[in-house]
Amino acid sequence: MSSLYEFINDRAIELGKLAIRMTTAAGSGHPSSSLSLAHLVVTLMYHQMKYDPNDPWKINNDRLVLSEGHAVPIIYAALADLGAAVGKTPAEARALTIDDVDTLREMNSILDGHPNPAEGVHFFDAATGSLGQGLSVAAGLALAAKKEKINKTIYAICGDGESREGQIWEAADFCIDHQLTNLCAIVNCNGQAQADYVSPQQSQGTLAAKFTAYGWNVRCIDGHNVEQVVSALSMAGMTDRPYVILAATVKGWGARALHAYTNHGKALSAEQTREAYADLDKMRQILNLPEKIDTGAFRPALPEKSHFSFAAPRGKLGNPDFDKLLADDGFLKTWQSKKVLATRRAYGLGLRELAKLDERIVALDGDVSNSTFSDYLKKSDPEKFIECKIAEQNMVSAGVGMAAAGYIPFISTFGKFLIRACDQIEMAMISRANIKLVGSHIGVTLAADGPSQMGLVDMAFFRSLSGARENGKPMVVIFNPADAVCSYKCVQLAADWNGMVYIRTMRPDTSLIYSPDETFEVGGCKILARGSDLLIVATGYMVHMARNILGELESQGINASLIDAYSLPINPELILQAAKESGNKILTLEDNYIGALASGIAEIASETGSIKVRSLTVPVVPKSGRTPQELLVWCHLAPEDILAAAKMLMQ
C-alpha cells in the first residue's frame, strides 16, 4: 500500500495539473495560487476533514471556507477527483467529473470563477473572492456548531496579502471573544500579491507575531512539506484557543512558468501547459515517488453522527399588546401616558417574542444593543444573543456563516454603520444568505447626534440590491415601518422571507397609525387617505408628516390620497391604480438621500408616460439640531415644503 506521504504528493501533482488544465480551458483564472495550496488542500480534503463528499448538505460535515477564493480551481480539482456531489438541491445532485473541469467559468457551468454555493457547489457555505471575509464566515459556522453542540471543525484558508484587510483582525478578535477552538485558520504565505510581493507586514514571521498577540495558538510550517502539513492539521480542534497555521508556500509550485509574481491571475497557453505538466511530472522524481500510487486507499473519513435538528416553530407573532409586552419595562409609564413608541423598540420586542417561538432566531449586534433594542432578546435569552462589538464587517459575514448553519440571524446596528459593510452585504446576497439586517437611527429625525450617526445612504443602497431578482422575487426586501405595530409585525415577515431582508427603524417615539390587528405583506403599502387630486407616497417618519398636513392641503383645495410605502420594492400595480384615482400626480416623501422611494416611484411612473412625479428627499448634508422638527426644516422637509411641492404639482 502507498504511504500517506506518497499519496499526498501524488495528488498534489495531479490536482495541480487539473487546476492548470481548467484555467487554460477557461482562458482565465488563478493556477499559480491554486498550486501554492496543493499540499494543504489534498491533506485537508482527503485526510484531515471528516465529511461526506456525496452529501455536502450534512449538518455534521467539517466545513472549509476558501477566503482566498481565487484559488478555487484546486478545490474544484479535488472535488472532481473525489466525484463529490454537486447541484443546487439534493434532488438535483450528481457527481462532479474530471471532464467538468473544462467548463470552468462557462455561463452554464456550476464551476464559477470564485466559490459560490448558490451556483451548485455546496461544499462551500458562502460566496468568497472579495478578500478578507472568509475567516468571519468560518467564525459564524464555528459559533453555530458550538451552539448546536456538533463535534465538527471549521477550516478557513486565507491569503497572506489578504491579511492586510482589517476584517481579518475583526474576525481574529471575535474568535477569541467566543472561544472558537473548533476553528482552524490557514494562511497561505506564498509571499506574492497581485501586482507585487506582499509587504513585510504580511510575512510569515510578522503574521505569527500578530496572531500570537491576538491570543491565538500559532504554528509555522512549510506548506509543501507533507510531514509538517499533516502534523499541523492534526491539531485542528485540539487546542485551547483558536488555532492558525501559517504555511510558507511557493506560488505556482512545481511549474516554473507560474513562479514569477507577474503571473497572478494568468492562465497558461497550450504550449506553456505542456511545459508545466512536464515540470510537475519531474516532481515525481524529485520527491522519489513510485510509478504507481494506490489512490483508492485514501478517502475522507465520514463525520461523527449527529441527531441535531431545529424544532419546528411553535407559532408566529400575534397582534402586539404593548401594555403586556412592556410589563416590568421602564418605558411602560411613558407608553401608557403618551401612547408613543419608537419603531426600534417595537423591533426589539418583536425579536424577543419571536425567539421564544422559533429556536432558529439569533441576534447579532455591534455594541449598540441598548439603542437598537436587540438587548430585549439579550436579557430574556442570552444564549441567543451574540455580541460582535464595533466590527460591522465581521458581524455581517459571521451572520452569513450562522445562516449557512440553519440559523436566522437578525443583525442589528445603526443604519449608518451598516454602510461600512456594503461589500459584505452584497457578498451575502450573492451567497443567497438568509440574513436579516436591521438598521436603526435612520433618517434625519435622529437630530441631535448629527449626520455621522444618521442612516441616509442605506435606503438607496439596499434598494439598488432589491432590483436584482431570482425566480421573479427580489433578492433583497426592505421594510421601513412608520409605526410600532408595523415594525413589530415586520419581524415575523422578515423571518418568513427566505433571503435577505433589511428593516429600518427610527429613534423618535411616534404615535401609532395602525391597530394591533393590521396586516402587512412583502411589497405592500397602506392607503391611509383617499383623494382625487394628488397622491402622496411617504415612508417612515414622513408618513406622520404627510398625515399632519392632509387637512391643510384640503383647506387649500387639494384633495390628496396618502400611501404608506412600508415595503420596497413596492407592488407597482398598487401605485399605478392609486395614481390613476388621484389625478396621475404623485408626491414622494422620505427623509434620506435620493435613490430610494423617489427613484422607485419614478421608475414605476415612467412606464406609463402619463404620471407626473415630484419628490422631496434630503437635498443637503444635515447637521445636529435639538429636535426632529429643526432638522426637517433644515432639510426642506417641513410642512411648508410639502405644501409648496404639492401646489407645484397642481399647477
Secondary structure, DSSP 8 states (H G I E B T S, - for coil): ---HHHHHHHHHHHHHHHHHHHHHHHT-S-HHHHHHTHHHHHIIIIII-B--TT-TT-TTS-EEEESSGGGHHHHHHHHHHHT-EE-SSGGG-EE--GGGGGGTT-TT-S--SS--GGGT-TT-SS---STT-HHHHHHHHHHHHHHHT----EEEEEETGGGGSHHHHHHHHHHHHTT-TTEEEEEEE-SB-SSSB--GGGSHHHHHHHHHHTT-EEEEEETT-HHHHHHHHTTTT-SSS-EEEEEE--TTTT-GGG-SGGGTT----HHHHHHHHHHHHHHHHHTT--S---GGG---B--------------------HHHHTTT-TTHHHHHHH-EE-HHHHHHHHHHHHHHH-TTEEEEESS-HHHHSTHHHHHH-GGGEEE--S-HHHHHHHHHHHHHTT-EEEEEEEHHHHGGGHHHHHHHHHHT---EEEEESBSGGGGGG-GGG-B-SHHHHHHHHHT-EETTEESEEEE--SSHHHHHHHHHHHHHSSSEEEEE--SS-EE--S-TT----TT--EEEE--SSEEEEE-THHHHHHHHHHHHHHHTT--EEEEE--EES--HHHHHHHHHTTTTEEEEE-SS-SSSHHHHHHHHHHTTS--EEEEE---S-----SSHHHHHHHTT-SHHHHHHHHHHHH-
